[in-house]
Amino acid sequence: MQNTQLKWEDYPEALKVSQVARLLQIGSNQVYELCHREDFPVVKFGKQYRVSKTLLREWFERQAKGII
């Protein structure tokens, strides 16, 4: 069986909620909760959310530093 999981660099710069969920290995509902945080790098277009891949990585690293 072949591993079909995408690598970080394979994802587009503007990520959909489902893509963020896959990258962070969390559920879509959790991503929607993150989208309502002021510090989360999200842009809303009508009813759709897009997350900057570059800013997501920076946000994640800031969050990890807060835990360590």
PyMOL commands that set and color helices and strands:
alter all, ss='L'
color gray80, all
select helices_A, chain A and resi 8-10+17-24+28-35+53-67
alter helices_A, ss='H'
color red, helices_A
select strands_A, chain A and resi 14-15+42-45+48-52
alter strands_A, ss='S'
color yellow, strands_A
deselect
rebuild
show_as cartoon
